[in-house]
Amino acid sequence: MYSMDAAAHLKKSLISRIKDSKDLNFLKALQTIFDSSEQALIELSDEQKKSIDSGRADIEAGRVVSHDQVMSENADIAKSIIKSGTYSHIFR
């Protein structure tokens, strides 16, 4: 960890380098770093954490369906809808 003096010195040095830079790609890269570090500070709500825990419990208990199975079932449903003529104007 930095001491207060070292942190202040580093900040001044970075500010100076940023001010002097003419390299747009470098500045964009710094912006991306700043943006991503700010996003990392976002905390999940209790509801979001519970939802994640529930999903993990489903996985551990084997209550999962593969992507291929879901896609196959959706294709079957879509074919059935098209055959019946229901919403046929959407599936043309």
Secondary structure, DSSP 4 states (H G I P E B T S, - for coil): ---HHHHHHHHHHHHHHHHH---HHHHHHHHHHHHHHHHTTPPPPHHHHHHHHHHHHHHHTT----HHHHHHHHHHHHHHHHHHTTTTTT--
